[in-house]
Amino acid sequence: VKLFNKIAIIGTGLIGGSIALAIKKKGLADEVVGVSRHQKSLLLAKKKGAIDRGSQSLDIIKGADLVILATPINTILNLAPAVSKLVGKDCLVTDVGSTKARISASLGKIFPAFVGAHPLAGSEKRSIANAHPDLFKGSICLLTPAKNTDKAALKKIKSFWNKIGAETRLLSPDAHDKILCFTSHLPHIVAFSLIGIVPAQYLKFSSAGLKDTTRIAASDSELWAEIFLSNQKNALGAIDLFLQQLLRIKGAIKRKDKKQLNLILTKARKKRVSLDL
Amino acid sequence: VKLFNKIAIIGTGLIGGSIALAIKKKGLADEVVGVSRHQKSLLLAKKKGAIDRGSQSLDIIKGADLVILATPINTILNLAPAVSKLVGKDCLVTDVGSTKARISASLGKIFPAFVGAHPLAGSEKRSIANAHPDLFKGSICLLTPAKNTDKAALKKIKSFWNKIGAETRLLSPDAHDKILCFTSHLPHIVAFSLIGIVPAQYLKFSSAGLKDTTRIAASDSELWAEIFLSNQKNALGAIDLFLQQLLRIKGAIKRKDKKQLNLILTKARKKRVSLDL
């Protein structure tokens, strides 16, 4: 079920590496090449059979009919012009960035066939060392076509993600960033804040509750700083809503208003329980 | 390895029921009786082999040499006087409440041999239906003796928890409530707040991050309202610290201060990573 001749993956970390392994496992291309700043990452990617060839230079992507940008957001934005000089107009280009409005606006202008994507997979673990060909199995990949996105390109990217195990859903770049701010960015901000203030000497008394609530605070902090800043307006709005809700709970505790507190917590509980149904 | 003749468990929910099952599994008593407001809970507890006899009336606890109060905090406080009229002065009394200062002050006066306990087990699931004899295996149970707690009573309660699989640690009731406020109560407050403001129509896009971060918001909301109110002073202090930290992150995002944001997130990340080591 070959879909492409040559796929170039720029950024051979957890996501890029897992995509490469999935491509190899499913035989979706004749050749997979990888680009990374880190020679070590390329060597391990080759050793794991994720890529056929790797290079620290972008030149290796020449002739690719699919380029996947799998680096942090700012790097995607910075590399795009150089990438465009190395590939043909027919080359399909996609990315896996966690926010989509800025990338879509910028890369949509640079590439004739660009389709933004955001696989809701991955974890707080990083690097090719943790990459796995089944990372996307049963997961959701959000595709964020803009108004002028080429329909054939969208169809092919959709097919690509389906083949490596993900169910795809379409969202506009703006809707994506608004929604993910609540379902992903704000939870990270909250988790980083929470673990930040737990006194270190108390950590030995932590139970599953604290661990689960803050698991995602073990994520790559620089990557997440970029995500928050690239979705600044939505992030600030979501933080304010969260602050208001927290102040409501604080007020009820301060007034010893058990009825109001129960009301807020029960409503929250019902919503959380519905998530598991 | 019989430790007691008759153990009475008041409150046959997840924790009380699991303790009962563990007692039976380890043969720690000749007889285990259960008290619950809910006939259904007692029937299931008997069916699962957790208790020998159950009753909705406290009278059934007469003659017990160990009474375990495993109800919500306010119910523990409310039932204690009636319990004290039914058991002898030698009867060991313990509880599993999530805050300890109020319970310790009150029950320490009522019972000659009271030792407060707080098993760091359990989950967002409730009721005897989810009870399991191995719930405490490998877990930590905090014991919170007061200055005047009987040493022999403490030793016996410690031995009891060790036998059903938990490692015990000692904390004063006040230290317990201060520490648990950060490791358990505040994470619950944050989780309830977070899920509370996620728009319902966005939930279908939630990934593992949101689910893990808010898992404990599926917990019994009335139980947690009681916990927050019974630890009011510590809870308000911890919320304020958390608010300050969140406002620091918000400020850095607002100012687009990547350096400061990185600093805060990286510090938090290191602390969270240390939790898994």
Boltz contact constraints between the chains, C-beta under 6 A:
constraints:
  - contact:
      token1: [A, 120]
      token2: [B, 207]
      max_distance: 6.0
  - contact:
      token1: [A, 179]
      token2: [B, 202]
      max_distance: 6.0
  - contact:
      token1: [A, 179]
      token2: [B, 205]
      max_distance: 6.0
  - contact:
      token1: [A, 182]
      token2: [B, 198]
      max_distance: 6.0
  - contact:
      token1: [A, 182]
      token2: [B, 202]
      max_distance: 6.0
  - contact:
      token1: [A, 183]
      token2: [B, 202]
      max_distance: 6.0
  - contact:
      token1: [A, 183]
      token2: [B, 205]
      max_distance: 6.0
  - contact:
      token1: [A, 183]
      token2: [B, 206]
      max_distance: 6.0
  - contact:
      token1: [A, 183]
      token2: [B, 210]
      max_distance: 6.0
  - contact:
      token1: [A, 184]
      token2: [B, 209]
      max_distance: 6.0
  - contact:
      token1: [A, 187]
      token2: [B, 209]
      max_distance: 6.0
  - contact:
      token1: [A, 187]
      token2: [B, 210]
      max_distance: 6.0
  - contact:
      token1: [A, 187]
      token2: [B, 213]
      max_distance: 6.0
  - contact:
      token1: [A, 189]
      token2: [B, 249]
      max_distance: 6.0
  - contact:
      token1: [A, 190]
      token2: [B, 190]
      max_distance: 6.0
  - contact:
      token1: [A, 190]
      token2: [B, 194]
      max_distance: 6.0
  - contact:
      token1: [A, 191]
      token2: [B, 213]
      max_distance: 6.0
  - contact:
      token1: [A, 192]
      token2: [B, 265]
      max_distance: 6.0
  - contact:
      token1: [A, 192]
      token2: [B, 268]
      max_distance: 6.0
  - contact:
      token1: [A, 193]
      token2: [B, 245]
      max_distance: 6.0
  - contact:
      token1: [A, 193]
      token2: [B, 246]
      max_distance: 6.0
  - contact:
      token1: [A, 193]
      token2: [B, 249]
      max_distance: 6.0
  - contact:
      token1: [A, 194]
      token2: [B, 190]
      max_distance: 6.0
  - contact:
      token1: [A, 195]
      token2: [B, 268]
      max_distance: 6.0
  - contact:
      token1: [A, 195]
      token2: [B, 271]
      max_distance: 6.0
  - contact:
      token1: [A, 195]
      token2: [B, 272]
      max_distance: 6.0
  - contact:
      token1: [A, 196]
      token2: [B, 245]
      max_distance: 6.0
  - contact:
      token1: [A, 196]
      token2: [B, 268]
      max_distance: 6.0
  - contact:
      token1: [A, 197]
      token2: [B, 241]
      max_distance: 6.0
  - contact:
      token1: [A, 197]
      token2: [B, 242]
      max_distance: 6.0
  - contact:
      token1: [A, 197]
      token2: [B, 245]
      max_distance: 6.0
  - contact:
      token1: [A, 198]
      token2: [B, 182]
      max_distance: 6.0
  - contact:
      token1: [A, 202]
      token2: [B, 179]
      max_distance: 6.0
  - contact:
      token1: [A, 202]
      token2: [B, 182]
      max_distance: 6.0
  - contact:
      token1: [A, 202]
      token2: [B, 183]
      max_distance: 6.0
  - contact:
      token1: [A, 203]
      token2: [B, 275]
      max_distance: 6.0
  - contact:
      token1: [A, 205]
      token2: [B, 179]
      max_distance: 6.0
  - contact:
      token1: [A, 205]
      token2: [B, 183]
      max_distance: 6.0
  - contact:
      token1: [A, 206]
      token2: [B, 183]
      max_distance: 6.0
  - contact:
      token1: [A, 207]
      token2: [B, 120]
      max_distance: 6.0
  - contact:
      token1: [A, 209]
      token2: [B, 184]
      max_distance: 6.0
  - contact:
      token1: [A, 209]
      token2: [B, 187]
      max_distance: 6.0
  - contact:
      token1: [A, 209]
      token2: [B, 216]
      max_distance: 6.0
  - contact:
      token1: [A, 210]
      token2: [B, 183]
      max_distance: 6.0
  - contact:
      token1: [A, 210]
      token2: [B, 187]
      max_distance: 6.0
  - contact:
      token1: [A, 212]
      token2: [B, 212]
      max_distance: 6.0
  - contact:
      token1: [A, 212]
      token2: [B, 215]
      max_distance: 6.0
  - contact:
      token1: [A, 213]
      token2: [B, 187]
      max_distance: 6.0
  - contact:
      token1: [A, 213]
      token2: [B, 191]
      max_distance: 6.0
  - contact:
      token1: [A, 213]
      token2: [B, 213]
      max_distance: 6.0
  - contact:
      token1: [A, 214]
      token2: [B, 272]
      max_distance: 6.0
  - contact:
      token1: [A, 215]
      token2: [B, 212]
      max_distance: 6.0
  - contact:
      token1: [A, 216]
      token2: [B, 209]
      max_distance: 6.0
  - contact:
      token1: [A, 217]
      token2: [B, 268]
      max_distance: 6.0
  - contact:
      token1: [A, 217]
      token2: [B, 272]
      max_distance: 6.0
  - contact:
      token1: [A, 218]
      token2: [B, 272]
      max_distance: 6.0
  - contact:
      token1: [A, 218]
      token2: [B, 273]
      max_distance: 6.0
  - contact:
      token1: [A, 221]
      token2: [B, 265]
      max_distance: 6.0
  - contact:
      token1: [A, 221]
      token2: [B, 266]
      max_distance: 6.0
  - contact:
      token1: [A, 221]
      token2: [B, 269]
      max_distance: 6.0
  - contact:
      token1: [A, 222]
      token2: [B, 262]
      max_distance: 6.0
  - contact:
      token1: [A, 225]
      token2: [B, 258]
      max_distance: 6.0
  - contact:
      token1: [A, 225]
      token2: [B, 261]
      max_distance: 6.0
  - contact:
      token1: [A, 225]
      token2: [B, 262]
      max_distance: 6.0
  - contact:
      token1: [A, 225]
      token2: [B, 265]
      max_distance: 6.0
  - contact:
      token1: [A, 228]
      token2: [B, 253]
      max_distance: 6.0
  - contact:
      token1: [A, 229]
      token2: [B, 256]
      max_distance: 6.0
  - contact:
      token1: [A, 232]
      token2: [B, 253]
      max_distance: 6.0
  - contact:
      token1: [A, 235]
      token2: [B, 253]
      max_distance: 6.0
  - contact:
      token1: [A, 239]
      token2: [B, 250]
      max_distance: 6.0
  - contact:
      token1: [A, 241]
      token2: [B, 197]
      max_distance: 6.0
  - contact:
      token1: [A, 242]
      token2: [B, 197]
      max_distance: 6.0
  - contact:
      token1: [A, 245]
      token2: [B, 193]
      max_distance: 6.0
  - contact:
      token1: [A, 245]
      token2: [B, 196]
      max_distance: 6.0
  - contact:
      token1: [A, 245]
      token2: [B, 197]
      max_distance: 6.0
  - contact:
      token1: [A, 246]
      token2: [B, 193]
      max_distance: 6.0
  - contact:
      token1: [A, 249]
      token2: [B, 189]
      max_distance: 6.0
  - contact:
      token1: [A, 249]
      token2: [B, 193]
      max_distance: 6.0
  - contact:
      token1: [A, 250]
      token2: [B, 239]
      max_distance: 6.0
  - contact:
      token1: [A, 253]
      token2: [B, 228]
      max_distance: 6.0
  - contact:
      token1: [A, 253]
      token2: [B, 232]
      max_distance: 6.0
  - contact:
      token1: [A, 253]
      token2: [B, 235]
      max_distance: 6.0
  - contact:
      token1: [A, 256]
      token2: [B, 229]
      max_distance: 6.0
  - contact:
      token1: [A, 258]
      token2: [B, 225]
      max_distance: 6.0
  - contact:
      token1: [A, 261]
      token2: [B, 225]
      max_distance: 6.0
  - contact:
      token1: [A, 262]
      token2: [B, 222]
      max_distance: 6.0
  - contact:
      token1: [A, 262]
      token2: [B, 225]
      max_distance: 6.0
  - contact:
      token1: [A, 265]
      token2: [B, 192]
      max_distance: 6.0
  - contact:
      token1: [A, 265]
      token2: [B, 221]
      max_distance: 6.0
  - contact:
      token1: [A, 265]
      token2: [B, 225]
      max_distance: 6.0
  - contact:
      token1: [A, 266]
      token2: [B, 221]
      max_distance: 6.0
  - contact:
      token1: [A, 268]
      token2: [B, 192]
      max_distance: 6.0
  - contact:
      token1: [A, 268]
      token2: [B, 195]
      max_distance: 6.0
  - contact:
      token1: [A, 268]
      token2: [B, 196]
      max_distance: 6.0
  - contact:
      token1: [A, 268]
      token2: [B, 217]
      max_distance: 6.0
  - contact:
      token1: [A, 269]
      token2: [B, 221]
      max_distance: 6.0
  - contact:
      token1: [A, 271]
      token2: [B, 195]
      max_distance: 6.0
  - contact:
      token1: [A, 272]
      token2: [B, 195]
      max_distance: 6.0
  - contact:
      token1: [A, 272]
      token2: [B, 214]
      max_distance: 6.0
  - contact:
      token1: [A, 272]
      token2: [B, 217]
      max_distance: 6.0
  - contact:
      token1: [A, 272]
      token2: [B, 218]
      max_distance: 6.0
  - contact:
      token1: [A, 273]
      token2: [B, 218]
      max_distance: 6.0
  - contact:
      token1: [A, 275]
      token2: [B, 203]
      max_distance: 6.0
